[in-house]
Amino acid sequence: MARQRRLSDIPDFLHTSPFLPVGTRGDSHDPIQKVQVKPSLGQIIRSKHFRTVVVFIVIALVLLTLPTKIRNYHSFARLGISGPKCYFTDPVTIPSIPEGEVDWSHFAYTQYATTPDALCSSLMLFSALHQHSSRADRLLLYTPDLLSSPTATHLLSVAQNIYEVKPVLVEKQHKNNVHYIWADSYTKLLAFNQTQYKRLIHLDSDSTLRGNIDALFFLPSAEAVLPRAYWLEKPKLSSHIMVLQPSTMALEKIQKAIEEATRGTYDMEIINSLFGNECAILPHREYALLTGEFRSPDPKHMAFVDGKGEWDPAKVMQEAKFVHFSDYPFPKPWEETSAEEQEKVVPACVVDEEGKVDCRARDIWIELYKDFKAGGR
Ligand SMILES: *[C@@H]1O[C@H](CO)[C@@H](O)[C@H](O)[C@H]1NC(C)=O
């Protein structure tokens, strides 16, 4: 249990998350964190005696020799010296689907499943794609161990026969020395191997789809179009939804990065380091909302609204086409939870200046989980 709570085990996308319980955030006694902070602080204090230019050079040299994870905290990211430079570009404008003939066989949605639970939620997303009349192909990357589960083989046949899913058997990309929750997450990166397609939309299965998003296939060319991990303080891109251009070159880079990945480096960290300078930004409001946003401690939801209008949970929900279940450490929606566990995380109602009680965020959050559970039956 103590192991699980260590900050260095947790992927970057959760480090400064307001949704983490107190004690797991930056104030935790994490030995790795401490070791990482010391040298740069020491450098800064010592360099006080140097002239500005010398200070700059020293800091730059230190930063360049530090692991990428720490460098990303720094505004050097903005310059593209480190970190995802594209984070600072404006989100793309969503084009409309071209009129006339479109060869949809160039495009596919991909998901990956390494467990029967994940396979079941993938199936729910494929069903949603079907319901929203998506026209692109549907690919499911799955791993050989699923074939020994009768539930999984049944779900695979449903996927093929009812939702026209093309199953793609892949080797599980797994690491032993990393946090178990994300140990298989590298597998999703094998989507880059589907080079028979011009463009792919990867969707994480612990999510719900609420509209047709086929237009994303027609975004201007970019190796990766990614949403900002808007809930973090530092610049990071998220990987729970990605618009990708598969290529052998990209796959080679990916494979090398998976090989070298250690604790704290998961699919999202790899995506940031490989594509952070070349990518384009997917607007998070419509395409990358987290369920955790409805429980954010910030009443104004500054990071989410990003200077555009005010937080209005009903409107946000209405605009959202893709919502990701993310209330860590609250379990994923397919897992059973006790009433106590639920009571601990359920969003509170808010009281406005006139004393009116607003429970919309709470109701929306509860409804999202309820819908998911109902869909899984
Ligand atoms: C990529 O796809 C090719 C062709 O289907 C396959 O032979 C190869 O094993 C795949 N590579 C990986 C890493 O999955």
PDBQT file of the ligand as one rigid body, heavy atoms in Angstrom, charges set to zero:
ROOT
HETATM    1  C1  LIG A 401       3.730  -4.439 -36.697  1.00  0.00    +0.000 C 
HETATM    2  O1  LIG A 401       2.908  -4.993 -37.724  1.00  0.00    +0.000 OA
HETATM    3  C2  LIG A 401       3.542  -5.989 -38.481  1.00  0.00    +0.000 C 
HETATM    4  C3  LIG A 401       2.611  -6.356 -39.634  1.00  0.00    +0.000 C 
HETATM    5  O2  LIG A 401       1.346  -6.701 -39.178  1.00  0.00    +0.000 OA
HETATM    6  C4  LIG A 401       3.873  -7.174 -37.576  1.00  0.00    +0.000 C 
HETATM    7  O3  LIG A 401       4.509  -8.194 -38.308  1.00  0.00    +0.000 OA
HETATM    8  C5  LIG A 401       4.775  -6.700 -36.441  1.00  0.00    +0.000 C 
HETATM    9  O4  LIG A 401       5.011  -7.745 -35.531  1.00  0.00    +0.000 OA
HETATM   10  C6  LIG A 401       4.133  -5.524 -35.708  1.00  0.00    +0.000 C 
HETATM   11  N1  LIG A 401       5.039  -4.986 -34.723  1.00  0.00    +0.000 N 
HETATM   12  C7  LIG A 401       4.700  -4.835 -33.433  1.00  0.00    +0.000 C 
HETATM   13  C8  LIG A 401       5.740  -4.258 -32.540  1.00  0.00    +0.000 C 
HETATM   14  O5  LIG A 401       3.620  -5.150 -32.972  1.00  0.00    +0.000 OA
ENDROOT
TORSDOF 0
